[in-house]
């Protein structure tokens, strides 16, 4: 038997020392936490080395609260406000030949709330506000004469507000409110001579993000409100590889994201998303010799996904976008084999589904309004190659609702 526990801990920086909220699930108490960060938070790694394997992780967070509930009923009231800048940067110079993998991960978050549940009933009342100068993550890899023999990855992630909830056999209920008005910028730049193995380079920038996932005999009943005021959210990836055998390069930008998944019970989701800012994804690759290159830029102002691998889904979705949305993908290749290049830009996107083998029942009330310009641009220049697959898709409002078998 699992012991009944509910524990939450503030993950504090020196600039923002927060007390750990206390509560007793046996007494039915609700935990309460208030975090306010007014100063800047910066994480920096700067290295120049000649080694066989490179692993770098850089993180900066303004306010962070993490916790868990096991075999208990618990509630949490969380208030997070970030008015300073959050910046994370990784500068990596690789000299000579590296026999192992290259792994560089850079993350900047203004506000973060994460709760894991197991056999639990959890009620959340969360509010996040990010209005500082910027939330910025940058990964920079310089190896113009370097050889990375086992491939690897280099990524950057910048998110102003994040809420992540879920676990097995759990019930999630409550309200999540996120507001952002800040520059959110993620950039990954790489210059490498030789990579004879799979390698991934990516960037992701999101103003407001909510993700929930419950499995087993579970249930969700959540109201999610997200607002991104006039600002810029941009993901940029720029890669040059002289000789790359298997490259995957991407840039993903979003103003508001609500991704919810459930299995084993009913799911009731209400989303209200509004964006007035510019959302831009820019992915660029240049190679001299290449085997396969996959390049994708994706930009979505408002995105909702509600999926239930059980019978019942009720989704009330409202999305308003008045900001510009841009996705740009550019590839230049001299000699090689296969190139796949694409860009996708969407003003408002919603997807809802339930399980067909369970007798799925999907009930949707959907209201989408887009008045912003939506542009997808793809440029590909291949001097000599075997295959080139190129595409660009721009959509003002996208809605998909269906009933599917579990797992697909």
C-alpha positions in Angstrom: 0.0 0.0 0.0 1.2 3.5 -0.8 1.5 6.0 2.0 -0.6 9.1 1.6 1.7 12.0 1.0 1.5 15.5 -0.5 4.8 17.4 -0.8 5.7 20.7 -2.6 9.1 22.4 -2.7 10.1 25.7 -4.1 13.1 25.4 -6.3 14.7 28.7 -5.4 17.6 30.6 -6.8 19.8 32.8 -4.6 17.8 35.8 -5.9 14.5 34.2 -5.0 14.6 32.2 -1.8 11.1 30.8 -1.2 9.7 29.0 1.7 8.4 25.4 1.2 4.6 25.4 1.4 3.3 23.0 4.0 0.0 21.1 4.1 -1.5 17.9 5.6 -3.5 15.8 3.2 -4.9 13.8 6.0 -6.5 16.9 7.4 -7.7 18.0 4.0 -5.6 21.1 3.9 -4.8 23.0 0.8 -1.2 24.0 0.1 -0.5 27.6 -0.7 2.5 29.2 -2.3 3.3 32.7 -3.5 6.5 33.4 -5.4 7.6 36.8 -6.7 10.9 37.4 -8.6 11.8 40.9 -9.5 15.5 40.5 -10.2 17.2 39.0 -13.2 18.1 35.3 -13.2 21.0 34.2 -15.4 22.7 30.8 -16.1 25.8 30.7 -18.2 28.2 28.0 -19.4 31.2 29.0 -21.5 33.7 26.2 -22.4 36.5 25.6 -25.0 37.7 22.0 -25.0 39.2 19.0 -26.8 37.5 15.9 -25.4 35.9 12.7 -26.7 32.4 13.5 -25.3 30.6 16.8 -24.5 27.6 17.1 -22.2 26.4 20.5 -21.2 23.2 21.5 -19.4 22.3 25.1 -18.6 19.1 26.1 -16.8 17.7 29.4 -15.5 14.3 29.8 -13.8 12.7 32.8 -12.2 10.1 31.0 -10.0 9.9 27.2 -9.7 7.6 25.0 -7.6 7.6 21.2 -7.8 5.7 18.6 -5.8 3.9 15.3 -5.7 0.8 13.7 -4.4 0.6 10.0 -3.7 -2.5 8.0 -2.6 -4.2 11.2 -1.2 -6.4 14.1 -1.9 -4.7 17.4 -2.0 -5.1 21.0 -3.3 -2.7 23.7 -4.2 -3.1 27.5 -4.6 0.0 28.8 -6.4 0.8 32.4 -7.4 3.9 33.1 -9.4 5.1 36.5 -10.7 8.2 37.1 -12.7 9.1 40.7 -13.6 12.9 40.3 -14.1 14.7 38.8 -17.1 15.5 35.1 -17.3 18.5 34.2 -19.5 20.3 30.9 -20.1 23.2 30.5 -22.4 25.6 27.7 -23.4 28.7 28.6 -25.4 30.6 25.5 -26.5 33.8 25.3 -28.6 34.8 21.8 -29.7 38.4 21.4 -31.0 39.6 18.4 -33.0 37.9 15.0 -32.9 35.2 13.9 -30.4 34.7 10.1 -30.4 31.5 10.4 -28.3 28.3 12.3 -28.5 27.7 16.0 -28.4 24.8 16.9 -25.9 24.0 20.5 -25.2 20.7 21.5 -23.6 19.8 25.1 -22.6 16.6 26.0 -20.9 15.1 29.3 -19.6 11.8 29.5 -17.8 10.1 32.5 -16.2 7.6 30.6 -14.0 7.4 26.8 -13.6 4.9 24.6 -11.7 5.2 20.9 -11.9 3.1 18.3 -9.9 3.3 14.5 -10.2 0.3 12.5 -9.0 -0.1 8.7 -8.3 -3.4 7.3 -7.1 -4.3 10.9 -6.2 -7.1 13.4 -6.3 -5.6 16.8 -7.0 -7.2 20.3 -7.2 -5.2 23.1 -8.6 -5.7 26.9 -8.6 -2.6 28.3 -10.4 -1.8 31.8 -11.6 1.4 32.7 -13.5 2.5 36.2 -14.7 5.6 36.9 -16.7 6.2 40.6 -17.6 10.0 40.9 -17.4 12.3 42.2 -20.2 12.8 38.7 -21.7 13.0 35.0 -21.3 15.9 33.9 -23.5 17.8 30.6 -24.1 20.8 30.3 -26.4 22.9 27.3 -27.5 26.0 28.1 -29.5 28.3 25.3 -30.8 31.4 26.2 -32.6 33.5 23.4 -34.2 34.4 24.6 -37.7 37.4 22.2 -37.7 35.8 19.7 -35.4 34.6 16.1 -36.0 31.7 14.8 -33.9 31.8 11.1 -34.7 28.8 9.9 -32.7 26.4 12.8 -33.5 24.2 14.0 -30.7 22.0 17.1 -30.1 22.0 20.8 -29.3 18.7 22.4 -28.1 17.4 25.6 -26.6 14.1 26.1 -24.9 12.6 29.3 -23.7 9.1 29.4 -22.0 7.7 32.3 -20.0 5.0 30.3 -18.1 4.9 26.5 -17.6 2.5 24.2 -15.8 3.0 20.4 -16.0 0.6 18.0 -14.1 -0.2 14.3 -14.1 0.5 10.7 -13.4 -1.2 7.3 -13.1 -4.7 6.7 -11.6 -5.3 10.4 -10.9 -8.0 13.0 -10.9 -7.1 16.6 -11.9 -9.5 19.4 -11.4 -9.2 23.2 -11.1 -8.2 26.4 -12.9 -4.9 27.5 -14.6 -4.4 31.1 -15.5 -1.3 32.2 -17.4 -0.5 35.8 -18.6 2.6 36.9 -20.5 4.0 40.1 -21.9 7.7 39.6 -22.5 10.1 38.8 -25.3 10.5 35.0 -25.5 13.5 34.0 -27.6 15.2 30.6 -28.2 18.2 30.3 -30.5 20.4 27.4 -31.5 23.4 28.1 -33.7 26.0 25.5 -34.8 29.0 25.3 -37.1 30.5 21.8 -37.3 32.8 20.4 -39.9 31.9 16.7 -39.8 29.1 14.6 -38.3 28.9 11.0 -39.6 26.0 10.0 -37.3 22.4 11.3 -36.5 22.4 14.8 -35.1 19.6 17.0 -34.0 19.6 20.8 -33.7 16.4 22.5 -32.4 14.9 25.6 -30.7 11.6 26.1 -29.0 10.0 29.3 -27.7 6.6 29.5 -26.0 4.9 32.2 -24.0 2.4 30.1 -22.1 2.5 26.3 -21.9 0.2 23.8 -20.1 0.7 20.1 -20.3 -1.3 17.4 -18.4 -1.1 13.6 -18.8 -3.1 11.1 -16.7 -3.2 7.3 -17.2 -5.0 4.4 -15.9 -8.4 5.0 -14.1 -8.1 8.8 -14.3 -10.2 11.9 -14.8 -9.6 15.6 -15.8 -11.8 18.6 -15.3 -9.8 21.7 -16.0 -10.3 25.3 -17.1 -7.2 26.8 -18.8 -6.9 30.5 -19.6 -3.9 31.8 -21.5 -3.1 35.3 -22.7 -0.1 36.7 -24.5 0.0 40.4 -24.9 1.8 42.4 -27.6 5.3 41.0 -27.6 7.6 38.7 -29.7 7.9 35.0 -29.3 10.7 33.6 -31.6 12.5 30.3 -32.1 15.6 30.4 -34.4 17.9 27.6 -35.5 20.9 28.3 -37.8 23.2 25.3 -38.6 26.1 24.9 -40.9 27.6 21.4 -41.3 30.3 20.9 -43.9 29.7 17.1 -44.1 26.6 15.7 -42.3 25.2 12.2 -42.8 21.9 12.5 -41.0 20.7 15.9 -39.8 17.4 16.9 -38.2 16.9 20.7 -37.7 13.8 22.4 -36.3 12.4 25.7 -34.9 9.1 25.7 -33.0 7.3 28.8 -31.7 4.0 29.3 -30.0 2.2 31.9 -28.0 -0.3 29.7 -26.1 -0.2 25.9 -25.8 -2.6 23.6 -23.9 -1.8 19.9 -24.4 -3.9 17.6 -22.4 -4.1 13.8 -22.4 -6.1 11.3 -20.4 -6.9 7.5 -20.2 -9.4 5.5 -18.2 -12.1 8.1 -17.4 -13.9 11.2 -18.5 -12.2 14.4 -19.7 -13.7 17.9 -19.5 -11.5 20.7 -20.8 -12.2 24.4 -21.1 -9.6 26.5 -22.9 -9.6 30.2 -23.5 -6.5 31.5 -25.5 -5.7 35.0 -26.7 -2.6 36.2 -28.5 -1.8 39.7 -29.6 2.0 39.2 -30.1 4.3 38.2 -33.0 5.1 34.5 -33.2 8.0 33.5 -35.4 9.9 30.3 -36.2 13.0 30.5 -38.4 15.1 27.4 -39.3 18.1 27.4 -41.6 20.6 24.8 -42.7 23.5 24.8 -45.0 25.6 21.8 -46.0 28.4 21.1 -48.4 28.1 17.3 -48.3 25.0 15.5 -46.8 23.3 12.2 -46.6 19.8 13.2 -45.3 18.6 16.5 -44.0 15.2 17.1 -42.4 14.4 20.7 -41.8 11.1 22.1 -40.3 9.9 25.4 -39.0 6.5 25.5 -37.2 4.8 28.5 -35.7 1.3 28.5 -34.0 -0.2 31.4 -32.1 -2.9 29.4 -30.2 -2.8 25.6 -29.9 -5.1 23.2 -28.0 -4.9 19.4 -27.9 -7.3 17.4 -25.8 -7.1 13.6 -26.2 -8.9 10.9 -24.2 -8.2 7.2 -24.8 -11.5 6.4 -23.1 -15.1 7.1 -23.8 -16.0 10.7 -23.0 -14.4 14.1 -24.0 -16.1 17.4 -23.6 -14.1 20.3 -25.0 -15.0 24.0 -24.9 -12.4 25.9 -26.9 -12.1 29.6 -27.6 -9.2 31.1 -29.5 -8.4 34.6 -30.6 -5.3 35.6 -32.5 -4.6 39.2 -33.6 -0.8 38.9 -33.9 1.3 37.9 -36.9 2.5 34.3 -37.3 5.5 33.4 -39.4 7.3 30.2 -40.2 10.5 30.3 -42.4 12.6 27.3 -43.5 15.7 27.8 -45.6 18.0 25.0 -46.9 21.1 25.4 -49.0 22.9 22.2 -50.1 25.8 21.7 -52.5 26.1 17.9 -52.9 24.2 15.1 -51.3 21.2 12.8 -51.3 17.9 13.6 -49.6 16.5 16.9 -48.4 13.1 17.3 -46.7 12.2 21.0 -46.0 8.9 22.4 -44.7 7.3 25.3 -42.9 4.0 25.4 -41.1 2.2 28.5 -39.8 -1.2 28.5 -38.0 -3.2 31.2 -36.3 -5.4 28.9 -34.2 -5.3 25.1 -34.0 -7.4 22.7 -32.0 -7.5 18.9 -31.9 -9.8 16.7 -29.9 -10.2 13.0 -29.9 -11.6 10.0 -27.9 -11.3 6.2 -28.2 -13.2 4.4 -30.9 -12.9 0.9 -29.3 -14.4 2.2 -26.1 -17.5 3.7 -27.8 -16.0 7.2 -27.9 -18.2 10.2 -27.3 -16.7 13.6 -28.3 -18.6 16.8 -27.5 -17.1 20.1 -28.8 -18.0 23.7 -28.6 -15.3 25.5 -30.7 -14.9 29.2 -31.4 -11.8 30.4 -33.4 -11.1 33.9 -34.6 -8.0 34.9 -36.5 -7.2 38.4 -37.8 -3.5 38.3 -37.9 -1.3 37.6 -40.9 -0.2 34.0 -41.2 2.8 33.3 -43.5 4.8 30.1 -44.2 7.8 30.4 -46.4 10.1 27.6 -47.6 13.3 28.1 -49.6 15.4 25.2 -50.9 18.5 25.4 -53.0 20.1 22.0 -53.9 23.0 22.0 -56.4 23.2 18.3 -56.7 21.1 15.6 -54.9 18.8 12.6 -55.2 15.6 13.8 -53.5 14.1 17.1 -52.5 10.7 17.2 -50.8 9.6 20.8 -50.1 6.4 22.2 -48.7 4.8 25.3 -47.0 1.5 25.4 -45.2 -0.3 28.5 -43.9 -3.7 28.2 -42.1 -5.8 30.8 -40.3 -7.9 28.4 -38.3 -7.5 24.7 -38.0 -9.9 22.3 -36.2 -9.7 18.5 -36.1 -12.0 16.2 -34.0 -12.1 12.5 -34.3 -12.5 9.1 -32.6 -9.4 6.9 -32.8 -8.2 3.5 -31.5 -6.0 3.8 -28.3 -2.5 4.7 -29.2 -3.3 6.1 -32.6 
